[in-house]
Amino acid sequence: AGELADGQYSERALRNPPSLQALKLQDVLMKNAGGKIADDKWHELPLATFKQVKGFRNLTHEDVVRLFEELRSVTMRHVNNAEGHTAIYGLIAVGRVDMDEGNGKLRYKFDDEFRKIVEQSNLYAILDYRAGLAMSSRYAHRLHEMISFRAARERQIERFTVEELRARLGVQTGKLATWTAFKQKALDAAIDEVNQSSRFRVSYRITKRERRKTTEVELAWEVKEALEDAKKEQEAHSVARKGRRAEAKVRLSFPESGSVKYTDPWEQLARDNSNWDHGKIADAFRSFCSQKGIKLGAKNIETVFVNFCKSQKRV
């Protein structure tokens, strides 16, 4: 089970990754196929029903055709260690869009390798299609899919190189090239949205750096006990959801215990402004704040920490 969890975009696909709307079309097609998704057959969906789905209501015949073209062009790869091969596959093999928008249908068949992987992973039973359709970015959509595959695992953490994570989230080649850009525009934003609009709560920590460059992170996730808020967010307009995410941003706070190693942005700030051991500088700063009556979650805590580091004698 869980084979598709390691599926990622090929390098070719990352040069022009599918749009969010194309990914949502995939969701609709998979949901419509249901328990027969792994069958070698044509699936049908009335155009009138398809046009009732939020995000597809005003599409013309040509718009739908182009979405199918986009989805048809996606190339995925899956390293299958169990069978000793790497599979290269698409998502759909063929799609047909009737010109009669009143009584016409969408007809489509899934790619053979995709059907095989879906059958092994029980994909159609795992995904929360409503949450997927509620996502407003491609990165959030892909992250939600990734975590869905892994949700039933006993060990709810997994490490990825930054390049692996970029490929899984579908970051276009040449875009968000630095860790900071990838973190802010893709990873952080995707986690915020998944945490708001799905049944999951996701977090991460940096686990490896090479020459001051972040190279590996560890994702952690859990299933929420109460889902009422997530369901409400799925029904809300994307603009309203985005506004609430901005309002809910947690103010930067210095760690209450432990070292600053592997904690953003504190490790880098300590490294840039002091040569003390990361555990020693963290303990000294907390002691300093306690003596001065400064809260670790103070609005200017980052500036206070930088100035503190600069004021310490180098060892």
For each residue, the residues with C-beta under 8 A, 3 or more apart:
1: 120 121 122 152
2: 5 121 149 150 153
3: 6 7 78 80 117 120 121
4: 7 78 117 118 120 121 123 149
5: 2 121 146 149 150
6: 3 78 79
7: 3 4 76 77 78 117
8: 76 77 78 164 167 168
9: 13 14 17 74 75 76 77 167 168 170
10: 13 14 75 76 77 88
11: 14 15 173
12: 15 75
13: 9 10 16 17 18 73 74 75 76 170
14: 9 10 11 17 167 170 171 172 173
15: 11 12 172 173
16: 13 73 172
17: 9 13 14 74 138 170 171 172
18: 13 22 23 70 71 73 74 138 170
19: 22 23 70 138
20: 23 24 135 136 137 138 141
21: 24 25 55 67
22: 18 19 25 26 67 70 71 74
23: 18 19 20 26 27 132 138 141 142
24: 20 21 27 28 55 56 132 133 141
25: 21 22 28 29 56 67 68 71
26: 22 23 29 30 71 91 92
27: 23 24 30 31 127 129 132 133
28: 24 25 31 32 45 50 53 56 129 133
29: 25 26 32 33 43 45 92 106 108
30: 26 27 33 37 123 124 127 129
31: 27 28 34 124 129
32: 28 29 43 45
33: 29 30 36 37 43 110 124
34: 31 37 124
35: 124 125
36: 33 39 41 43
37: 30 33 34 110 115 118 123 124
38: 115 116 118 119
39: 36 115
40: 109 112 115
41: 36 109
42: 107 108 109
43: 29 32 33 36 107 108 109 110
44: 105 106 107
45: 28 29 32 49 50 105 106
46: 49 50 103 104 105 106
47: 50 51 64 97 98 100 101 102 104 105 106
48: 51 52 101 102 103
49: 45 46 52 53
50: 28 45 46 47 53 56 64 106
51: 47 48 56 57 59 101
52: 48 49 57
53: 28 49 50 56 57 133
54: 57 133
55: 21 24 133
56: 24 25 28 50 51 53 59 64
57: 51 52 53 54
58:
59: 51 56 63 64 67
60: 63 64
61: 64 65 97 99 101
62: 65 66
63: 59 60 66 67
64: 47 50 56 59 60 61 67 68 97 106
65: 61 62 68 69 97
66: 62 63 69 70
67: 21 22 25 59 63 64 70 71
68: 25 64 65 71 72 92 95 97 108
69: 65 66 72 73
70: 18 19 22 66 67 73 74
71: 18 22 25 26 67 68 74 91 92 95
72: 68 69 90 91 92 94 95
73: 13 16 18 69 70 90
74: 9 13 17 18 22 70 71 90 91
75: 9 10 12 13 88 89 90
76: 7 8 9 10 13 88 89 90 91 114
77: 7 8 9 10 86 87 88 89
78: 3 4 6 7 8 86 87 89 113 117
79: 6 86
80: 3 83 84 85 86 87
81: 84
82:
83: 80
84: 80 81
85: 80
86: 77 78 79 80
87: 77 78 80 113 117
88: 10 75 76 77 113
89: 75 76 77 78 111 112 113 114 117
90: 72 73 74 75 76 93 111 114
91: 26 71 72 74 76 110 111 114
92: 26 29 68 71 72 95 108 109 110 111 114
93: 90 109 110 111 112
94: 72 108 109
95: 68 71 72 92 106 107 108
96: 106 107 108
97: 47 61 64 65 68 104 106
98: 47 101 103 104 105 106 107
99: 61 104
100: 47 103 104
101: 47 48 51 61 98 104
102: 47 48
103: 46 48 98 100
104: 46 47 97 98 99 100 101
105: 44 45 46 47 98
106: 29 44 45 46 47 50 64 95 96 97 98
107: 42 43 44 95 96 98
108: 29 42 43 68 92 94 95 96
109: 40 41 42 43 92 93 94
110: 33 37 43 91 92 93 114 115 118
111: 89 90 91 92 93 114 115
112: 40 89 93 115 116
113: 78 87 88 89 116 117
114: 76 89 90 91 92 110 111 117 118
115: 37 38 39 40 110 111 112 118 119
116: 38 112 113 119 120
117: 3 4 7 78 87 89 113 114 120 121 123
118: 4 37 38 110 114 115 121 122 123 124
119: 38 115 116 122
120: 1 3 4 116 117
121: 1 2 3 4 5 117 118 126 149
122: 1 118 119 125 126
123: 4 30 37 117 118 126 127 149
124: 30 31 33 34 35 37 118 127
125: 35 122
126: 121 122 123 148 149 151 152
127: 27 30 123 124 132 145 148
128: 131 132 144 148 198 199
129: 27 28 30 31 132 133
130: 133 134 231 234
131: 128 134 135 144 197 198 199 230 234
132: 23 24 27 127 128 129 135 141 144 145
133: 24 27 28 53 54 55 129 130 234
134: 130 131 197 198 233 234 238 241
135: 20 131 132 140 141 144 193 194 197
136: 20 140 193 238 241 242
137: 20 140 141 189 190 193
138: 17 18 19 20 23 141 142 169 170
139: 142 143 169 170 171 186 187 189 190
140: 135 136 137 143 144 189 190 193 194 197
141: 20 23 24 132 135 137 138 144 145
142: 23 138 139 145 146 168 169 170 190
143: 139 140 146 147 169 190 191 194 202
144: 128 131 132 135 140 141 147 148 194 198 200
145: 127 132 141 142 148 149
146: 5 142 143 149 150 168
147: 143 144 150 151 194 198 200 202 219 221
148: 126 127 128 144 145 151 200
149: 2 4 5 121 123 126 145 146
150: 2 5 146 147 153 156 158 221
151: 126 147 148 156 200 221 223
152: 1 126
153: 2 150 156
154:
155: 158
156: 150 151 153 220 221 222
157: 218 219 220 221
158: 150 155 218 219
159: 207 216 217 218 219
160: 164 165 168 216 217 218 219
161: 164 165 215 216
162: 165 166 179 182 214 215 216 217
163: 166 167
164: 8 160 161 167 168
165: 160 161 162 168 169 187 217 219
166: 162 163 169 171 176 182 186
167: 8 9 14 163 164 170 171
168: 8 9 142 146 160 164 165
169: 138 139 142 143 165 166 186 187 190
170: 9 13 14 17 18 138 139 142 167
171: 14 17 139 166 167 175 176 182 186
172: 14 15 16 17 175
173: 11 14 15
174: 177
175: 171 172
176: 166 171 181 182 185 186
177: 174 181 182
178: 181 182
179: 162 182 183 213 214
180: 183 184
181: 176 177 178 184 185
182: 162 166 171 176 177 178 179 185 186 187
183: 179 180 186 187 188 214 264
184: 180 181 187 188 189
185: 176 181 182 188 189
186: 139 166 169 171 176 182 183 189 190
187: 139 165 169 182 183 184 190 191 204 217
188: 183 184 185 191 192
189: 137 139 140 184 185 186 192 193
190: 137 139 140 142 143 169 186 187 193 194
191: 143 187 188 194 195 202 203 204
192: 188 189 195 196 245 249
193: 135 136 137 140 189 190 196 197 241 245
194: 135 140 143 144 147 190 191 197 198 200 202
195: 191 192 198 200 201 202
196: 192 193 230 233 241 244 245 248
197: 131 134 135 140 193 194 230 233 234 241
198: 128 131 134 144 147 194 195 230
199: 128 131 223 224 227 230
200: 144 147 148 151 194 195 221 222 223 224
201: 195 221 222 223 224
202: 143 147 191 194 195 219 220 221
203: 191 219 220 221
204: 187 191 217 218 219 220
205: 217 218 220 262 263
206: 209 214 216 217 218 262 263 264 267
207: 159 216 217 218 262
208: 214 215 216
209: 206 212 213 214 215
210: 213 215
211:
212: 209 268 271
213: 179 209 210
214: 162 179 183 206 208 209 217
215: 161 162 208 209 210
216: 159 160 161 162 206 207 208
217: 159 160 162 165 187 204 205 206 207 214
218: 157 158 159 160 204 205 206 207
219: 147 157 158 159 160 165 202 203 204
220: 156 157 202 203 204 205
221: 147 150 151 156 157 200 201 202 203
222: 156 200 201
223: 151 199 200 201
224: 199 200 201 227 230
225:
226: 229
227: 199 224 230 231
228: 231 232
229: 226 232 233
230: 131 196 197 198 199 224 227 233 234
231: 130 227 228 234 235
232: 228 229 235 236
233: 134 196 197 229 230 236 241 244
234: 130 131 133 134 197 230 231
235: 231 232
236: 232 233 240 241
237: 240 241
238: 134 136 241 242
239: 242 243
240: 236 237 243 244
241: 134 136 193 196 197 233 236 237 238 244 245
242: 136 238 239 245 246
243: 239 240 246 247
244: 196 233 240 241 247 248
245: 192 193 196 241 242 248 249
246: 242 243 249
247: 243 244
248: 196 244 245
249: 192 245 246
250: 253
251: 297 299
252: 265 297 301 302
253: 250 296 297 301
254: 266 285 286 289 296 297 301 305
255: 258 260 263 266 282 296
256: 286 296
257:
258: 255 279 282
259: 263 278 279 282
260: 255 263 266 267 269 270 278 279 281 282
261: 267 278 279
262: 205 206 207 267
263: 205 206 255 259 260 266 267
264: 183 206 267 268
265: 252 268 269 302
266: 254 255 260 263 269 270 282 305
267: 206 260 261 262 263 264 270 271 278
268: 212 264 265 271 272
269: 260 265 266 272 273 302 305 306 309
270: 260 266 267 273 274 276 278 281 282 305 309
271: 212 267 268 274
272: 268 269
273: 269 270 306 309 310
274: 270 271 281 309 310 312 314
275: 314 315
276: 270 280 281 284 309 312 315
277: 280 281
278: 259 260 261 267 270 281 282
279: 258 259 260 261 282 283
280: 276 277 283 284
281: 260 270 274 276 277 278 284 285 309 312
282: 255 258 259 260 266 270 278 279 285 286
283: 279 280 286 287
284: 276 280 281 287 288 308 312
285: 254 281 282 288 289 305 308 309
286: 254 256 282 283 289 290 296
287: 283 284 290 291
288: 284 285 291 292 294 308
289: 254 285 286 292 293 294 295 296 304
290: 286 287 293
291: 287 288
292: 288 289
293: 289 290
294: 288 289 298 301 304
295: 289 298 301
296: 253 254 255 256 286 289 301
297: 251 252 253 254 301
298: 294 295 301 304
299: 251
300: 303 304
301: 252 253 254 294 295 296 297 298 304 305
302: 252 265 269 305 306
303: 300 306 307
304: 289 294 298 300 301 307 308
305: 254 266 269 270 285 301 302 308 309
306: 269 273 302 303 309 310
307: 303 304 310 311
308: 284 285 288 304 305 311 312
309: 269 270 273 274 276 281 285 305 306 312
310: 273 274 306 307
311: 307 308
312: 274 276 281 284 308 309
313:
314: 274 275
315: 275 276
